Amino acid sequence: MTSPTPTQRRIYVFCDGGIGNRINALVSGIAIAEHFQLDMTVYWPANSWCGAAFADIFENAFDVRTDALDTLAGKFTDAKMMLHDAMGAQFLQVPFESAYDYQSMEDFAQRGLPADKDIFFYPAIIAPWIPEPLVHAALRSLRFSEEIRRAVQTFISTTLVQPFHGLHLRRTDLRVGLSDAEVLALVQRHPNEVFFVCSDDPQAEALACAHPHVHARAKAHHVEKKEDNADWISPSKDQEGRVSYGNIERSRDAMIEGTIDLLILAHSQIVGFSGSTFQRMARLLGEAAPVVHIERPTALPYFSFTEMTQQIERQLIEPGMLLQVCQTMMQNGEAGQALDLMRMGFERMSDAQRPDIAHSLGVMLLNQNQPRQASLYFIAVLQLQSLRHSSWLHLAYAKTLLGEHDQAKQALQQAMTCRPPALTPSDEMLEKALADRYQMPVPTTGTP
């Protein structure tokens, strides 16, 4: 794409929420501004979500303003709006236009980039249409404060020293990450590895650090509740009047502490995928802009049942990945949890995704000597895909194990009618054993 002509148009990047959300908005805005040669203004209000000012976190010499969302109402009616959700549009008194409604930078240039308007950009995540190299370049351009960088360097060089694994445990308004019991099981299983744990809950850090190879950074300031007598997820109104299920107050000092933890976590081999923006930003910073050069250890073959449950409930995981995770859990001796996750995946996924999950679950159940349960999942597959040879074949095997031989032979006959030209080695072996058992000829077509 030809470089755009320099322009005096400006992109106003509104950064709100916690530190992960704010850096998401900031680097997305930088990437767009750099690519399209736009002037940039950053809005960074201090509020209960983040009490730290921009200058408390960064040394970049941007044009930074502190206006809150509600004070900007009616001031950008002539701008091109790019917003995270309709609530932002309501506060700004403009029609809602999504920040994510493009396929690429070229698509945005053709459909979204105005010829004569400024842009008001208020995302909460990095827009997926912004290329990764531009995001990485934007991350590398960030200059964290000297206080923050020095704290990161000191802790890694004096406390962690060697390559380490990272555990992020969100415990207040959004309970994600490994449970305390999962942390205990993980660190006990790997006594020779070094772990760094960071959490918005001091108790979660203290429990993990009961083991000598697990470290947390001592902090003088933590996330607090706005209302002491209410729960962390009680409805709460912020300074702009937005109501959400988050009874939290992040002070200036607590945000600085959290940013230091974020950058330390970025240098680790992070265990699990919690789905939090904090953890995702740590991964990105570690890939693109580490403060310290330190190797990462080999990833641990560990998956959190808690995290996987959350991903299935939010429909954030594909069947292939779920199967891979559950097979690893089976190998780790966690068969019960693996089967529970597969059952949950079967219930939550679409009809198009269910056959693969149900078939794999049926095979797992057969391997766990549960042919009755296995047969039910093979039947579920065949109700959606009636010509699936392997499921008929495994249903015949399940019925054989149950002693229901007439049904086993019927299933085997059905398998023969939809036999593909080639079989996997395991299906070929199973078919031969069943054909011999029931004295049924195998078709001459297919694998010789």
C-alpha positions in Angstrom: 0.0 0.0 0.0 1.3 3.5 -0.9 2.2 5.7 2.0 -0.6 8.2 2.7 0.1 11.9 2.2 0.9 13.7 5.5 -2.1 15.4 7.0 -3.1 17.5 9.9 -5.9 15.2 10.8 -5.7 13.9 14.3 -6.6 10.7 16.1 -7.9 11.0 19.6 -7.1 7.8 21.5 -9.2 7.3 24.6 -7.6 5.0 27.2 -9.8 3.7 30.0 -10.2 0.7 32.2 -7.3 -1.2 33.8 -3.7 -1.1 32.7 -4.2 -3.9 30.1 -7.2 -2.2 28.4 -5.4 1.1 28.4 -2.2 -0.2 26.8 -4.4 -2.0 24.3 -6.0 1.3 23.3 -2.7 3.2 23.3 -0.7 0.8 21.1 -3.6 0.4 18.7 -3.8 4.2 18.4 -0.1 4.6 17.9 -0.1 1.9 15.2 -2.9 3.7 13.3 -1.4 7.1 13.7 2.0 6.0 12.5 0.7 4.1 9.5 -1.6 6.9 8.3 0.6 9.8 9.5 -2.0 11.2 11.8 -1.3 13.6 14.7 -2.3 11.9 18.0 -3.8 13.0 21.3 -4.1 10.6 24.2 -7.0 10.8 26.7 -6.0 9.2 30.0 -8.5 10.0 32.8 -7.6 9.0 36.3 -10.5 7.2 37.8 -11.4 4.2 40.0 -10.3 1.8 37.2 -6.8 3.4 37.1 -5.8 6.1 39.6 -2.4 6.6 38.0 -1.8 9.5 35.5 -0.2 8.8 32.2 3.1 10.3 33.4 3.1 8.0 36.4 3.5 5.0 34.0 5.1 6.4 30.8 7.8 8.9 29.8 6.6 9.3 26.2 6.1 12.9 25.2 2.6 12.5 23.8 -0.1 15.2 23.8 -2.0 13.8 26.9 -5.3 15.1 28.3 -7.1 13.9 31.3 -10.8 14.6 30.3 -13.2 11.9 31.5 -15.7 10.4 29.1 -18.7 12.2 30.3 -17.0 15.6 29.9 -16.5 14.9 26.2 -20.2 14.5 25.4 -21.2 16.4 22.3 -17.6 17.5 21.5 -16.9 14.9 18.8 -20.1 14.8 16.8 -18.2 15.7 13.6 -15.4 13.0 14.1 -15.2 9.5 12.8 -16.1 7.4 15.8 -14.4 4.0 16.5 -15.8 2.6 19.8 -15.7 -0.5 21.9 -19.4 -0.6 22.7 -22.7 1.3 22.6 -22.2 2.6 26.1 -19.4 4.8 25.0 -21.5 6.1 22.1 -24.3 7.0 24.6 -21.9 9.0 26.8 -20.4 10.8 23.8 -23.9 11.4 22.3 -22.9 10.0 18.9 -24.1 7.0 16.8 -22.3 3.8 17.6 -19.6 2.7 15.2 -17.4 -0.3 16.1 -13.6 0.0 16.3 -13.4 -3.7 15.2 -15.6 -3.6 12.1 -12.7 -3.9 9.5 -10.7 -6.7 7.9 -7.4 -5.0 7.5 -5.6 -1.6 7.4 -6.4 -1.4 3.7 -10.1 -2.1 4.4 -10.1 0.6 7.0 -8.4 3.0 4.6 -11.1 2.4 2.0 -14.2 2.2 4.2 -13.4 3.9 7.4 -10.6 6.5 7.1 -12.3 9.9 6.6 -10.8 12.3 4.1 -11.6 15.4 6.2 -12.5 14.3 9.7 -10.6 13.6 12.9 -10.9 10.2 14.5 -12.1 9.4 18.0 -10.7 5.9 18.9 -11.9 4.2 22.1 -11.2 0.4 22.0 -10.7 -1.9 25.0 -8.8 -4.6 23.1 -6.3 -4.4 20.2 -8.3 -4.2 17.0 -7.6 -7.5 15.2 -7.3 -5.8 11.8 -4.1 -4.0 12.9 -1.1 -6.1 11.8 1.0 -7.6 14.5 4.3 -6.0 13.3 2.7 -2.6 13.7 1.4 -3.5 17.2 4.9 -4.8 18.2 6.5 -1.6 16.9 4.0 0.5 18.9 4.8 -1.6 22.0 8.6 -1.0 21.5 8.0 2.7 21.3 6.5 2.8 24.8 8.9 4.2 27.4 7.9 3.0 30.9 9.0 5.2 33.8 12.5 4.9 35.2 11.0 3.8 38.6 9.0 1.0 36.9 11.9 -0.2 34.8 14.4 -0.2 37.7 12.0 -2.2 39.9 11.5 -4.8 37.1 15.3 -5.1 36.5 16.1 -5.4 40.2 13.5 -8.1 41.0 14.4 -10.3 38.0 18.2 -10.0 38.6 18.2 -10.4 42.4 15.2 -12.6 43.2 14.3 -14.7 40.1 17.8 -14.8 38.5 17.1 -17.8 36.2 14.4 -18.4 33.6 11.0 -18.6 35.3 7.4 -19.5 34.8 4.6 -16.9 35.4 1.3 -17.3 37.2 -1.3 -14.5 37.0 -4.2 -15.0 39.5 -7.0 -12.5 39.1 -9.2 -12.7 42.2 -11.2 -9.5 42.8 -13.8 -8.4 40.2 -13.0 -11.1 37.6 -12.0 -14.5 38.9 -9.7 -16.0 36.3 -6.5 -17.8 36.4 -5.6 -21.0 38.2 -7.3 -21.8 41.5 -5.3 -21.9 44.7 -5.5 -25.7 44.6 -4.3 -25.8 41.0 -1.3 -23.6 41.9 -0.5 -25.9 44.7 -0.6 -29.0 42.5 1.4 -27.3 39.7 4.3 -26.0 41.9 4.5 -29.3 43.9 4.7 -31.2 40.6 7.6 -29.1 39.4 9.9 -28.5 42.5 12.9 -27.7 40.4 11.3 -24.8 38.4 11.2 -21.2 39.4 7.8 -19.5 39.5 6.7 -15.8 39.7 3.2 -15.2 40.9 1.3 -11.9 40.7 -2.3 -11.3 41.9 -4.6 -8.6 42.9 -5.2 -10.6 46.1 -2.3 -10.7 48.6 -3.6 -13.9 50.1 -3.4 -15.8 46.8 0.2 -14.6 46.5 1.0 -15.7 50.0 -0.5 -19.2 49.6 1.6 -19.7 46.4 4.8 -18.4 48.0 4.7 -20.9 50.8 6.9 -22.9 48.5 10.6 -21.8 48.3 10.7 -21.9 44.5 7.7 -19.5 44.1 8.2 -15.8 44.4 6.0 -12.7 44.5 7.1 -9.1 44.8 6.2 -7.5 48.1 3.8 -4.6 47.5 2.8 -1.8 49.8 -0.4 -0.9 47.8 -3.2 -3.2 46.5 -6.5 -3.0 44.8 -9.2 -2.0 47.3 -13.0 -2.0 47.5 -15.0 1.1 47.0 -17.6 -0.1 49.5 -16.1 -2.3 52.3 -19.3 -4.0 53.1 -20.1 -5.0 49.5 -18.7 -7.9 47.4 -16.0 -7.4 44.8 -18.5 -7.9 42.0 -21.3 -5.8 43.5 -22.8 -3.2 41.1 -20.8 0.0 41.4 -20.9 3.4 39.7 -17.7 5.0 38.5 -16.8 8.7 38.3 -18.4 9.0 34.8 -21.6 7.4 36.0 -21.2 4.0 34.4 -22.5 1.1 36.4 -20.7 -2.2 36.3 -20.2 -5.3 38.4 -16.9 -4.2 39.8 -16.6 -2.7 43.4 -12.9 -1.8 42.9 -10.7 1.1 43.5 -7.2 1.1 41.9 -5.1 3.9 43.4 -2.2 5.6 41.8 0.3 3.5 43.8 -1.6 0.3 43.3 -1.5 0.8 39.5 2.3 1.5 39.5 2.7 -1.8 41.5 0.5 -3.6 39.1 2.4 -2.3 36.1 5.7 -3.5 37.6 4.2 -7.0 38.1 2.9 -6.9 34.5 6.4 -6.3 33.1 7.9 -9.0 35.3 5.3 -11.4 34.2 6.1 -10.5 30.6 9.6 -12.1 31.0 8.2 -15.4 32.1 6.9 -18.5 30.4 3.3 -17.8 31.4 1.3 -20.9 32.5 -2.3 -21.1 31.2 -4.6 -18.8 29.3 -6.8 -16.9 31.7 -8.4 -14.7 29.0 -7.6 -11.5 31.0 -6.3 -8.5 29.2 -3.5 -8.2 31.8 -2.2 -11.7 30.9 -2.6 -11.1 27.2 -0.7 -7.8 27.4 2.1 -9.5 29.4 2.5 -12.0 26.6 2.6 -9.3 24.0 5.1 -7.2 25.9 7.3 -10.2 26.4 7.3 -11.0 22.7 7.9 -7.4 21.5 9.4 -5.2 24.2 11.1 -7.0 27.1 12.9 -4.8 29.6 15.4 -7.4 30.5 17.0 -10.0 28.2 16.4 -13.4 29.9 15.7 -16.8 28.4 12.3 -18.5 29.0 12.1 -22.1 30.3 10.4 -24.8 28.3 6.6 -24.6 28.7 5.1 -26.9 31.2 2.5 -29.4 30.0 -0.2 -28.1 32.3 -3.7 -26.9 31.7 -6.0 -25.4 34.3 -9.4 -26.9 34.7 -10.7 -23.6 36.0 -9.4 -21.6 33.0 -10.6 -24.2 30.5 -14.1 -24.2 32.0 -14.2 -20.4 31.6 -13.0 -20.6 28.0 -15.6 -23.2 27.1 -18.4 -21.2 28.8 -17.4 -18.1 26.8 -17.0 -20.2 23.7 -13.4 -19.1 23.2 -11.9 -22.4 22.4 -12.1 -24.5 19.2 -12.8 -28.3 19.3 -9.3 -29.1 18.1 -7.6 -27.2 20.9 -10.0 -28.6 23.5 -9.2 -32.1 22.4 -5.5 -31.4 22.5 -5.8 -30.0 26.1 -7.8 -32.9 27.3 -5.4 -35.4 25.8 -2.6 -33.7 27.7 -4.6 -33.8 30.9 -5.3 -37.5 30.4 -1.6 -38.1 30.0 -1.0 -36.2 33.3 -3.4 -38.6 35.1 -6.3 -36.1 35.2 -8.8 -38.2 33.3 -11.8 -37.2 35.4 -11.3 -33.5 34.7 -10.5 -34.1 31.0 -13.8 -36.0 30.6 -15.7 -33.3 32.4 -14.2 -30.6 30.1 -15.1 -32.7 27.0 -18.7 -33.1 28.2 -18.9 -29.4 28.9 -17.6 -28.7 25.4 -20.2 -31.0 23.8 -23.0 -29.2 25.6 -21.7 -25.7 24.8 -20.6 -26.0 21.2 -22.6 -25.7 18.0 -24.1 -28.7 16.1 -21.3 -28.2 13.5 -18.7 -28.6 16.2 -20.3 -31.3 18.3 -19.6 -34.5 16.2 -15.8 -34.2 16.6 -16.1 -33.6 20.3 -18.6 -36.4 20.9 -16.6 -38.9 18.9 -13.4 -38.1 20.7 -15.2 -38.2 24.0 -16.6 -41.6 23.2 -13.1 -42.9 22.4 -11.8 -41.5 25.7 -14.6 -43.2 27.6 -13.9 -46.5 25.9 -10.3 -46.1 27.0 -11.6 -45.5 30.6 -13.7 -48.7 30.4 -17.0 -46.8 30.2 -18.7 -48.4 27.2 -22.2 -47.5 28.2 -21.4 -43.8 28.3 -19.3 -44.0 25.2 -22.1 -45.6 23.2 -24.3 -42.6 24.0 -21.8 -40.2 22.5 -21.3 -42.2 19.4 -25.1 -42.3 18.9 -25.1 -38.5 19.4 -22.5 -38.2 16.6 -24.5 -40.4 14.2 -27.6 -38.4 14.8 -25.8 -35.4 13.3 -23.5 -37.3 10.8 -25.2 -40.6 9.9 -22.4 -41.6 7.5 -19.5 -41.3 9.9 -17.8 -44.7 9.5 -15.5 -44.5 12.5 -18.4 -43.7 14.9 -20.4 -46.7 13.7 -17.3 -48.8 14.1 -16.7 -47.6 17.7 -20.3 -47.9 18.5 -20.1 -51.6 17.4 -17.1 -52.0 19.7 -18.9 -50.4 22.7 -21.9 -52.6 22.2 -19.6 -55.6 22.0 -18.1 -54.7 25.4 -21.6 -54.4 26.8 -22.5 -57.8 25.5 -25.2 -56.4 23.2 -24.1 -58.4 20.2 -27.2 -57.9 17.9 -26.8 -54.2 18.2 -23.0 -54.5 17.7 -23.5 -56.4 14.5 -26.1 -53.9 13.2 -23.7 -51.0 13.9 -20.9 -52.9 12.2 -23.1 -53.4 9.1 -23.8 -49.7 9.1 -20.1 -49.0 9.2 -19.5 -51.2 6.2 -22.1 -49.3 4.1 -20.3 -46.0 4.6 -16.7 -47.3 4.6 -14.3 -44.7 3.2 -11.6 -45.6 0.6 -8.9 -45.4 3.3 -8.9 -46.0 7.0 -6.7 -44.9 9.8 -4.5 -47.7 11.1 -6.4 -47.8 14.4 -9.8 -48.0 12.6 -8.5 -50.6 10.3 -7.3 -52.8 13.2 -10.6 -52.3 15.0 -12.7 -53.1 11.9 -10.7 -56.4 11.4 -11.1 -57.5 15.0 -14.9 -56.8 14.9 -15.3 -58.4 11.4 -13.5 -61.5 12.7 -15.6 -61.6 15.9 -18.9 -61.5 14.0 -17.7 -63.4 10.9 -18.6 -60.5 8.6 -16.7 -60.0 5.3 -14.8 -56.8 4.9 -15.5 -54.9 1.6 -12.7 -55.2 -0.9 -12.6 -51.4 -1.4 -10.6 -49.3 0.9 -7.2 -49.9 2.4 -5.8 -53.2 1.1 
